[in-house]
Amino acid sequence: MAQPAVPARVPERLVFLGTPDASVPPLRALVAAGFDLALVVTRPDKRRGRRGDLSPSPVKAAALELGLPVSHDVDDVLGTGADLGVVVAFGRIIKPHVLAALPMVNLHFSLLPRWRGAAPVERAILAGDARTGVCVMEVVDELDAGGVYRRAEVPVGDRTADELRGELVAVGTDLLVDTLRGGLGVAEPQTGEVTYADKITSDDLRLDFSAAADQVAAVVRVGGAWTTFRGHRLKVWGVGAPQTDGTGDDAALAPGVLRGPAGGCGPAVWTGSGWLELVEVQPEGKSRTEARAWWNGARPTSAERLGS
């Protein structure tokens, strides 16, 4: 089924499709820039809390605050008279018959064709990428395979996924508005090696202390990293920089061995390349806490280790 051409001129009437917090700044920016938004489409309300009260998505809450009409049905965009759809972290498949009737662009948080798919920010961190970025791209039937209108690079550094996503959203929001204001023009086909950013699973977040310290730290930066201690899960929310102050005897240690606070540093765990300081942890069924406080309460013995 042929798709309509994306208008090269400045679009006159938009629809917006998005769901999480990351979608809200682009939505607000489009309204502030004076674009006519005919409809906002997002996921249905979810039940949350013990009472099961219905809770709207962040995008729906923002759209209602802005006085915009909201729908949970993608097909509703077909009757709006819009000439372009804007997609930002929508999280649902847009079916071919919709794309055949309305051209769409997507704000994607990677440098395509690297990291097509659901978790580009997290996969860039796990892979140790030095740089990532954001693209304004054409939506096509194939996953994140459309041509790119504009792109911007962002260094990854040692930021957490939430911190990196925050910068990508800010950079991408400006890029999206500037691109639409100037007219989309012609998209450039993606070139280079294609990689896929599969959804992050619990197994991805399990810490392997036989890996190098920087690899362990990367998993922690994604958020939700976990290991086990005394038969229960222990989440690790923050770590320090890898340490190189061990002795030759340390090399014989088993991965996951613990060392108590010393020399102004908190407790540390032995990894495949040295010690890694634990900064913030969360024992199963409890709140997040400083690793020092956890150590003082748990009092690990020299025979105990993480992940065993």
C-alpha positions as CSV (number, residue, x, y, z in Angstrom):
1,M,0.0,0.0,0.0
2,A,1.6,3.3,-1.1
3,Q,2.1,6.0,1.5
4,P,1.3,9.6,0.9
5,A,4.3,11.9,0.6
6,V,5.2,13.9,3.6
7,P,4.6,17.6,2.9
8,A,7.8,19.5,2.1
9,R,6.1,22.7,3.1
10,V,5.3,23.9,6.6
11,P,2.4,21.7,7.8
12,E,-0.8,23.6,8.6
13,R,-2.7,21.1,10.8
14,L,-1.1,18.3,13.0
15,V,-2.1,15.3,15.0
16,F,0.2,14.2,17.8
17,L,0.7,10.6,19.0
18,G,2.6,10.0,22.2
19,T,2.4,8.6,25.7
20,P,5.1,9.0,28.4
21,D,6.7,12.0,30.1
22,A,9.3,12.2,27.3
23,S,6.5,13.1,24.8
24,V,5.2,16.0,26.8
25,P,7.8,18.7,26.1
26,P,7.5,18.2,22.3
27,L,3.7,18.5,22.6
28,R,3.9,21.7,24.6
29,A,6.5,23.1,22.3
30,L,4.4,22.5,19.2
31,V,1.4,24.3,20.9
32,A,3.7,27.2,22.0
33,A,5.1,27.5,18.4
34,G,1.5,28.1,17.1
35,F,0.9,24.8,15.3
36,D,-2.7,23.8,15.0
37,L,-3.1,20.5,16.8
38,A,-6.4,18.8,15.7
39,L,-6.1,15.8,17.9
40,V,-3.8,14.1,20.5
41,V,-3.8,10.2,20.5
42,T,-2.4,8.3,23.5
43,R,-2.9,5.1,25.4
44,P,-6.1,4.4,27.4
45,D,-6.1,5.3,31.1
46,K,-4.6,2.8,33.4
47,R,-5.7,1.7,36.8
48,R,-3.1,2.5,39.5
49,G,-2.8,2.3,43.3
50,R,-4.6,0.1,45.7
51,R,-8.0,1.6,44.9
52,G,-7.5,1.0,41.2
53,D,-8.3,4.6,40.2
54,L,-7.9,5.4,36.5
55,S,-4.9,7.4,35.7
56,P,-4.3,9.2,32.3
57,S,-1.0,9.0,30.5
58,P,1.3,12.0,30.9
59,V,0.5,13.1,27.4
60,K,-3.2,13.0,28.0
61,A,-2.9,15.0,31.2
62,A,-0.9,17.6,29.3
63,A,-3.3,17.7,26.4
64,L,-6.3,18.2,28.5
65,E,-4.5,21.0,30.4
66,L,-3.8,22.6,27.0
67,G,-7.4,22.3,25.9
68,L,-6.7,19.8,23.1
69,P,-9.0,17.0,22.1
70,V,-7.8,13.5,23.1
71,S,-8.5,10.0,21.7
72,H,-7.3,6.5,22.5
73,D,-8.0,5.2,19.0
74,V,-5.4,5.8,16.3
75,D,-8.0,5.6,13.5
76,D,-9.5,8.8,14.8
77,V,-6.7,10.8,13.1
78,L,-8.3,10.0,9.8
79,G,-11.2,12.4,10.2
80,T,-9.2,15.4,11.4
81,G,-8.2,17.0,8.2
82,A,-4.6,17.0,9.4
83,D,-1.8,17.0,6.8
84,L,0.9,15.5,9.1
85,G,1.1,13.3,12.2
86,V,3.9,13.8,14.8
87,V,4.9,10.7,16.7
88,V,7.0,10.8,19.9
89,A,7.3,7.6,22.0
90,F,3.8,6.5,21.2
91,G,4.5,2.9,22.1
92,R,2.0,1.3,19.7
93,I,2.1,0.1,16.1
94,I,0.6,2.5,13.6
95,K,-1.2,0.3,11.1
96,P,-0.6,0.6,7.3
97,H,-4.0,1.9,6.5
98,V,-3.5,4.9,8.7
99,L,0.0,5.6,7.2
100,A,-1.6,5.3,3.8
101,A,-4.0,8.1,4.6
102,L,-1.8,10.4,6.7
103,P,2.0,11.0,6.4
104,M,3.8,11.0,9.8
105,V,7.2,11.9,11.2
106,N,8.7,10.4,14.3
107,L,11.2,11.9,16.9
108,H,13.5,9.0,17.6
109,F,16.2,9.0,20.3
110,S,19.2,7.6,18.5
111,L,21.4,8.2,15.5
112,L,19.7,6.0,13.0
113,P,20.2,3.4,11.7
114,R,21.9,2.5,15.0
115,W,19.4,1.5,17.6
116,R,16.1,1.2,15.9
117,G,13.4,0.0,18.3
118,A,12.0,0.4,21.7
119,A,15.0,1.1,24.0
120,P,17.6,3.2,22.1
121,V,18.8,5.2,25.1
122,E,19.4,2.2,27.3
123,R,21.0,0.2,24.5
124,A,23.4,3.0,23.7
125,I,24.5,3.1,27.4
126,L,24.9,-0.7,27.6
127,A,26.9,-0.8,24.4
128,G,29.3,1.8,25.7
129,D,28.5,4.2,22.8
130,A,30.4,7.5,23.1
131,R,27.7,9.4,21.3
132,T,24.1,9.1,20.5
133,G,21.5,11.5,19.3
134,V,18.0,12.3,18.0
135,C,16.4,12.1,14.5
136,V,13.3,13.6,12.9
137,M,12.4,10.8,10.6
138,E,9.7,9.6,8.2
139,V,7.3,6.9,9.6
140,V,7.1,3.9,7.3
141,D,5.8,0.4,7.7
142,E,9.2,-1.1,8.6
143,L,10.4,-0.4,12.2
144,D,12.2,3.0,12.3
145,A,13.5,2.5,8.8
146,G,12.2,5.8,7.2
147,G,14.4,8.6,5.8
148,V,15.8,11.2,8.1
149,Y,15.0,14.9,7.8
150,R,17.3,16.2,10.6
151,R,19.5,14.8,13.2
152,A,21.6,16.1,16.2
153,E,24.3,14.3,18.1
154,V,24.6,14.2,21.9
155,P,27.5,12.8,24.0
156,V,26.6,9.9,26.3
157,G,29.2,10.5,29.0
158,D,28.5,8.8,32.3
159,R,24.9,9.9,32.6
160,T,22.1,7.7,33.7
161,A,19.4,6.7,31.2
162,D,17.0,9.2,32.7
163,E,19.6,12.1,32.5
164,L,20.5,11.2,28.9
165,R,16.9,10.9,27.9
166,G,16.2,14.3,29.4
167,E,18.9,16.0,27.2
168,L,17.7,14.1,24.1
169,V,14.2,15.2,24.7
170,A,15.3,18.8,25.1
171,V,17.5,18.7,21.9
172,G,14.9,16.8,20.0
173,T,12.1,19.1,20.9
174,D,14.0,22.1,19.5
175,L,15.0,20.1,16.4
176,L,11.4,19.0,15.8
177,V,10.0,22.5,16.0
178,D,12.8,24.0,13.8
179,T,12.3,21.2,11.3
180,L,8.6,21.7,11.0
181,R,8.8,25.5,10.9
182,G,11.3,25.4,8.0
183,G,9.4,22.8,6.0
184,L,10.5,19.2,6.1
185,G,12.1,19.1,2.7
186,V,13.4,15.7,1.5
187,A,14.4,12.9,3.8
188,E,17.8,11.3,3.4
189,P,17.8,7.4,3.3
190,Q,19.5,5.8,6.3
191,T,23.0,4.5,5.6
192,G,25.3,2.3,7.7
193,E,25.0,-0.7,9.9
194,V,21.5,-1.4,11.3
195,T,21.2,-2.3,15.0
196,Y,18.1,-3.0,17.0
197,A,17.3,-1.7,20.5
198,D,15.2,-4.5,21.9
199,K,13.1,-3.8,25.0
200,I,15.1,-4.0,28.2
201,T,14.4,-7.2,30.2
202,S,15.0,-8.2,33.8
203,D,17.9,-10.4,32.6
204,D,19.5,-7.4,31.0
205,L,19.6,-5.6,34.3
206,R,21.0,-8.5,36.4
207,L,24.5,-7.5,37.4
208,D,27.4,-9.8,36.4
209,F,30.3,-8.9,38.6
210,S,32.7,-11.0,36.5
211,A,32.4,-8.2,33.9
212,A,34.6,-5.1,33.9
213,A,33.7,-2.4,36.4
214,D,32.7,0.1,33.7
215,Q,30.3,-2.5,32.2
216,V,28.7,-3.1,35.6
217,A,28.4,0.6,36.1
218,A,26.7,1.0,32.7
219,V,24.0,-1.5,33.7
220,V,23.4,0.5,36.9
221,R,23.1,3.7,34.9
222,V,20.2,2.2,32.8
223,G,18.2,2.0,36.1
224,G,16.7,-1.0,37.9
225,A,19.9,-3.0,38.0
226,W,19.8,-5.9,40.5
227,T,21.7,-8.7,42.1
228,T,21.1,-11.0,45.0
229,F,22.3,-11.0,48.7
230,R,21.4,-13.6,51.2
231,G,18.8,-15.1,48.8
232,H,16.9,-11.8,48.2
233,R,17.1,-9.2,45.5
234,L,19.2,-6.2,46.0
235,K,18.8,-3.3,43.6
236,V,21.8,-1.1,42.9
237,W,20.8,2.4,42.0
238,G,24.2,4.2,42.2
239,V,27.9,3.4,42.0
240,G,31.1,5.4,42.1
241,A,33.9,5.4,39.6
242,P,35.8,2.2,39.2
243,Q,38.7,2.0,41.7
244,T,42.3,0.9,41.0
245,D,43.6,0.9,44.5
246,G,43.6,-2.9,45.0
247,T,46.6,-5.0,45.9
248,G,48.0,-7.9,44.0
249,D,46.2,-10.2,46.4
250,D,42.8,-8.8,45.2
251,A,43.2,-10.5,41.8
252,A,42.3,-13.9,43.5
253,L,39.0,-12.6,44.8
254,A,35.8,-14.0,43.5
255,P,33.5,-11.6,41.6
256,G,30.9,-10.1,44.0
257,V,33.1,-10.1,47.1
258,L,32.4,-7.1,49.3
259,R,34.7,-4.7,51.0
260,G,33.5,-2.3,53.8
261,P,33.7,1.5,53.7
262,A,37.3,2.7,53.8
263,G,39.3,5.8,53.0
264,G,36.3,8.1,52.6
265,C,34.6,5.7,50.2
266,G,31.5,3.6,50.7
267,P,31.4,-0.2,50.6
268,A,32.6,-1.7,47.3
269,V,32.2,-4.9,45.3
270,W,34.9,-6.7,43.4
271,T,34.4,-6.9,39.6
272,G,36.3,-8.4,36.7
273,S,38.5,-5.3,36.6
274,G,38.7,-4.1,40.2
275,W,36.6,-2.5,42.9
276,L,33.4,-0.6,42.3
277,E,32.0,1.6,45.0
278,L,28.4,1.1,46.0
279,V,26.6,4.4,46.5
280,E,22.8,3.7,46.7
281,V,21.0,0.3,47.0
282,Q,17.6,-1.0,47.7
283,P,17.0,-4.2,49.6
284,E,14.0,-6.3,48.6
285,G,10.8,-4.9,50.1
286,K,12.5,-1.7,51.4
287,S,13.2,1.8,50.3
288,R,16.3,3.0,48.5
289,T,19.1,3.9,50.9
290,E,22.7,4.9,51.0
291,A,25.0,1.9,50.6
292,R,26.8,2.8,53.8
293,A,23.6,2.6,55.8
294,W,22.7,-0.7,54.2
295,W,26.2,-2.1,55.0
296,N,25.9,-1.0,58.7
297,G,22.6,-2.7,59.0
298,A,23.4,-5.9,57.1
299,R,27.0,-6.3,58.3
300,P,28.1,-8.7,55.6
301,T,30.8,-11.2,56.5
302,S,34.0,-11.8,54.6
303,A,32.5,-15.0,53.2
304,E,29.4,-13.3,51.7
305,R,29.2,-11.8,48.2
306,L,26.7,-10.3,45.9
307,G,25.1,-12.5,43.3
308,S,25.7,-15.7,45.0
